[in-house]
Every structure is written in C-alpha cells, then in structure tokens.
Amino acid sequence: MDGLIEIFLFCGVICYFFNLRPNKMVDVLSTRLQEVYAKWETRTEMTRNAEPTTTRFSLDGLRRAGQQFHRRKIQDREQSRKVRESSLYSIKETEPLAPLIKHRASFLHYCCRTCTPASRDTLVKSVLKQQQQQQPYGINILLVPPGSTLFSRVFNYVSCVLSFKRYDYPMVTGTVLNDEKLKDAIKLTAWETANNEGCSEEKALAKAKARARNILLQMESRCSDTLLKIVSWLVYKLLPCFLQSAVMLPTQIELLKQADDTGLPLVLLPLHRSHLDYIMISFLMVANNIRNPLIAAGDNLRIPFFGWLLRGLGAFFIKRRIDPESGRKDLLYRATLQTYIMESLRAGHNMEFFVEGGRTRTGKPCMPKSGILSVIVDAYMDGTIEDAFLIPIAINYERLVDGNFVREQLGQPKKMETFTSTIKAMWSTLMGRYGIVKIDFCQPFSLREMVKTFQAQQNKLALRNPSERPLKYTMSNSSLYGTDVIVEEQRQLVDSIARHVVYDSSKSMPIMSTNVVAFLLLNKFRDGCTLDKLVETFDSMRQELEFADNNVAFCGESVDIIKHALDILGPGLVTQQRQEITEAVNGDQSYKSNVVIAIRPVSILPNVIELSYYSNTMLLYYVMDSIVVTALYAELQSQLNNPIAIAENNITVLQNSLLERALKLCDILRYEFIFCRPCQELRDIVIETIQNLSHKGIITQKEQVYLEDELWSKRYARNFDDSSDEEYSREREIQKIEYKLSLKPEHSSRMEFLHTMLRPLIDTYTCSAFNLRKLVDRSLSERELTQEVLSEIKTKVDGGVVSYGESLCVDPIKNSFRLFEKWNVLECHMQDNVKILYLKEDCDTAAATKNVYDTIAPFKWVRNMD
Ligand SMILES: O=P(O)(O)OC[C@H](O)CO
C-alpha cells in the first residue's frame, strides 16, 4: 500500500514541477498501477505457493551453477576474441559514431553523452542488442535501456529505480541488548570496574549497560530501502559525469542471484581500492534485486551528514583499532560488535566488509585482517547460521577517484575525512575524468565446505605427522569477545580463508589499460619510447595476459587503448611529445625526417609514486617469475661478473640452490605478496615457475649425469617403491637438476624486465635493514624509524645510488619492520598509543643488524648489461 502512496506523491510532484497535463498523467499512472497490481498478484501467488520451510541450500545445485559459470566465462572470453575481429566491427564504418562504438560496448555510455538524442537511441539499441548477443567484456551497469511506456521513457531512471525490489532491513538493537552473552560481558566489565574504581556493583552495572547501549547506537546501521533507491537514482545520474562506464559480466550477476536465492547470507569481501567500492557494490545489489548488505565501515567515516547517509545505505561503524580501555582490552566493545554481527546474520542480513582493512596505498592488495571474518566463522561454528556464501570481489579503476596516496607514502599522516573535505573531494571528482571501472565477482564459495576441506587437510597432515595436533573445533561459547578468544586452530582457519579470499580476488583483479601502460613505462621504457614501440610491447603483453586467461578489461585497437590510457593518466604522470627523427636512407646518401610521438613516464618524485600505484597492479601477474629471476641473479652474481664464464657461455645453476634462494626471497617479501593459496605448497609453485622459465628458454635444463652407484640406487628405489622413497628420490632429483643461463639478447632483456619490477621493493627493504643499526642500544617509535629510512632513501635517490623514486614508500617500510619482528630481530610495545620499536636482546648489536642486511642485500645485485 505504501508503494502506491509513494507513486501518487511522486506523480504529484512531477506534475507540479513539469507542468504536465493531468490526462497524460492519468495514462502514466494507470500503466504504473497496472504494473504494481501485476507485481502484487505475482507476489501473492508466490506466497501462496511457497513451501512452509525456507529453501535449503543445495550444494550440488551451486556446484552445477559454478561449473556453468566457468563454462560461460570461458565461452565469453573465446567469443570476445572472435568479436574483436568481426561483429563489433560490423557496424558500418560510414556511421559517424562507428570509431567510438567499435572499441567496446562499455564505451557506450561515453558515446551516449557525446551524440545527439536521435543517433543516441539508434546507438543504444544497436549496442545493447550486441551486448545481449555477445557480452564479451560485460555490460555498462550505469545504463538503463529505454523504457516501453511513456512514463519510463520520460523518466527512464526514476521508473527503473521504482521497479527495484523492495526489502525490509530489520534493526536488531533489542535482540543484541538482550543477548545472554552480551549480558555476561556487561556483568564482567561491571565487575572489573567495581574492582578497579572501587564503586558499587549496581553503579558499575548501570554504567556498563549504558556503555553497551551507547556503543551499539553509535555502531548500528539504519539501512533504508527508500534511501537506497534515491541514491541508486543519483548513481545513475552522477557517476556518468566522471566515469565512462562501470562494467560487469552478466554471468556473474546471474551467479550472485543464484547464491542469493538459496536464502543463505552472502558475505561480500571486496578488495578495497576506493570509497566508491561500497557505493558500486550496493548499487549493483539493489539494481539486481538482491538484498543490500550491511557494510562494516571505519568510524572515520562517521562524519556529519555523510555518516548519516552511509548508515542509511547499510554502513555500520566500527573502530579502526579496538583501543585498550585504560590499558586493557575493550571487552565490552568486542562483545557488542560480535553480538551485533551475529544477530544481523541471524536476522537474514547480507554482510560486506573489507578484508584488507583500509584502501590499498600501493596498488597491491594488502595482507588480510581477519577480525570480522573470525566473527562470521564463529557464527557458523556456533550454529547461528547454517552456512554462508563468501564472495571475493575485485574492483579496479582506470583512474582512482579518491586522488592519490602520495602524501601518506611520503610519511605524512592521513588527513582525516571531514564534512568539508568530503564535499570538496566530491566536487573535484565530478569535474574529473576517470575512465572505466570494472567489477569482478569471484565464484561464491560455501563457508561450510571451506571449513570441511580445511579440517580434512589438517587431519591428513596430522596423520602424516602424528606430532601435529588435528584440529578440534570448540563451540564458540568461549569466543564471546570476538577475535581475541578464538582458539589457535580456529585462528589458523580464519587466516587461511582470509588469505584465500585475497589471493582469489587479486587473481581476478580486472587489468585496466592504465595498469599495463604504467607498468610498461616504469619497467621497460623508463627513459621513454615512441608510441609505435609502446604499441608493439603493449600488444605482446596483452597477448600474454589473455593467453594466461587473466581478466583483461579492455578491447579494441592497442593504439587507441594506449591513447585513452595516456589521456586518463594525464600529463602529470606521463608526458607525450612530438619529435622529429632524421634517418639515413639509401646507404647514408639521403636523409628522411619522421615525426614520432615520444612517451615518457614522469619518473621524478613525487609523481612516480602515483604512477607506480597503477603499475603495481600488474606485479601480481609477474611476481613469481620476478622472484625466480631475482634469485637467479643473486645466485649467479660471481659468474655473471666473470667475463670468462660469459665468453664461454657456461653459466649454470643447480635447481636446488635456485629454489632455496627463491624461497628466501619469498620469505623476505611475505608481507608484500600472497604467493599462493594457503592450500598450495610454495615450494611446488617455485619449481613450476623455474620450469616455466626453462620452457621459455631463459634457462635450459642440462642433461643429468648419474654416477654408477646413483643409477643402481635409482633402480633399487624403483623396485621397492613406497611413498617415502618416492619423496626421497624426488628430492634427490631436484638437487641434481642443473640449468644453464641463456645469454641471448632477447632472453637477457626479458630477465632484466622481470628483475626490474621488484627492484624498488628490494631497495626499500635493504635501506630498512641498514637502518636497524640505529636501534642498537636504544628504542625509536615506528614513526621515527620510518622517517629515518625515508630520509636515507631520499638521499640515495637524489645521489643516484637508488635508481627508483618509488622505493620511497611508507607501506613497504612498515612491512619490513613486521618482517624483522617475525625474524625475531625486532620487538615492539605500545606506549600511549605509539608503537615503540627496539632490537631483541640477543640482536642488540651492530653485527646482528648487519646479518639482517646481508640476508637481503644479495637480491639487490644489478647485472651489467653492457
Ligand atoms: O583507506 P582508509 O584507511 O582511509 O579507510 C577507508 C575505509 O573505507 C574506512 O572504512
């Protein structure tokens, strides 16, 4: 009924503002009423036919859906390859908009904004038809097809928004405050307060109750269906002002709907790049008639008006750091948060949170934080939910609407969000051009299945090695206070899931045109190149990425894509200059002048830090190759420095030494990358990478030579084979395998490219290790030590000792401190909310800090290419 009232009111307002004649309005109204009636009838019919119990989730069904999704994804990609050559180009070249259309369907929105209404209609229809047939690179979700009724034609977006499914978003305040576990936590806190402050128990209890209530009121979401619809309309209207398109594969929407139909909670886990992430995801959900999730947002976003708005769109606010209350853990806060999440899940809400915590500052995914995930896992263990679908999501932007993180990476503290800064940021965003956004939903996976697999794996491990305890899951009654009390085994499980999610979503991160261009410019053409050369290299990288089935988010002619990317990156990051080149022809007898476009990355500070943000996304796809090549350089230092060995073309390396080096480097960069899924063996991945390099001819396997007794033992092992012997012989074989380095120029240049991409990080780690000596016999705050490392890197960059300006970056410096803590070299404690770092007692010497430096420094070695 309230739907009808809304429509009447809305029509009245429209009539008033647009001075529409009442008879026209009657037409519009009657159509709308018919629609509403039809919907109401269908709903009533559905309710009548509904089964008395909730639909149970069928795993087989989902598996089938998953397989179908994969098949369709592969088909989509296959088709897209063909489409590039044929059908998208079938639009007549004479059509004035053809050059624009033929790039890709997602450029559609751009076309629509630049052409006349008449041609726009034709264009929209033709491209939408093509999208329906092919949908190779996804559809632009900001676009609404023209409606059939007068009303939906005149008010296309309003009518679309009004057609979205209506949901109730129940509040859980009462249930949370009446929860027995929370009551216990209140009593415990009151008891502690009474003991510590010496007040009466009643007073302490009242105080604790009031505080729990206050925490909940500050935290909880007030999601409103109406507000979601208004904001969806705004998204339709405003986003196209600064975005060309927001692209998504329809097959993924289908899968999402199927997962939603099971009635189980959906837990959306996006990688966090921008504040636009949660707006895009909510918009997508609402526009596809899926229940909007409750979104865990940092309390830094609880700012006047926008805080209220976000709350209405589903945000619930959590502290970024659960601060110790007067030196102790804030148990009450944790209990309230945990109960709120549990009760929201029980009430049927979907959830969304950013497993990385904040937005990535470097362009690479951050290491996951398992806080909220542990509550979800706990809710499953507890039986609060029978299962949940975890959905990793990757969103990528051609240009980040949030600006850049250069200030923070240079050591300045983050500017906190305020009402004025948000308004300013929104204004400048509306005035800018940010290209395309692509959203990729990974295949949902069942939490229950994940837990089962993990348990089975742990039990297998325990069988193999009885000293390792198998996992036992305790009911989470003990886990009243969220992340702190979870048993160690469960922590391991939560960590594995979190790493799995980050790994999966980063693997399906859409690769934008700006990523590839920035990556090539920084790692291959740092001194600049011609447009033709860039196009050639771009083409071959594109083929490589497509061949490896990576999520390439662009199509069309490479030259157009590059020009578009350069335009989006802008002259602050990449310069373009017309240059005249004179070439000798006819054996130096005459000369020919050519005008070429020279493209150069702006590799000076601070611009290069921003450019490296875009380039870093590509690191994920090359990191293992780069690790092995860097390890190879470190291993072959002396041979590569030896002109005789080079002249004899006999530079060799044992697979085992290479493997160990590579594993050491993986250990050094453990907080920079997730190298494989938690269920995979890193060792196997490194061996596979070595073999891949060998297939590409960069290294070639030498023939194995066995001594007589070794051959005999091999034969013996074959006769009396059991699994341990098998493992032993595999080990022996790995040790025996020897590779010869190819010195061919094309291979050397490929190696150099792979080596260059990790150099900035290794330089940062080396400088950080070098600065550990400043902690001998004293302590420094994390901020002070970071500043010391930054100023040293700055001096070295200025002096040319460090070649890459992007080494000047706070995040890897902080990660290196975490590494040194992991290596038991550093220790830290919190003092007045400041992290104080100092060397561990047995490492508090210059020699010990030099050892750390010596472990990292070999990877810094540079090959002389002359
Ligand atoms: O990237 P941050 O640290 O500014 O945090 C952004 C989050 O969306 C806050 O909830």
The ligand as an ORCA input file, in Angstrom:
! r2SCAN-3c Opt
* xyz 0 1
  O      41.651      3.580      3.447
  P      41.263      4.203      4.704
  O      42.184      3.836      5.815
  O      41.052      5.681      4.582
  O      39.852      3.581      5.120
  C      38.826      3.589      4.198
  C      37.693      2.753      4.713
  O      36.674      2.734      3.787
  C      37.160      3.266      6.001
  O      36.172      2.417      6.419
*
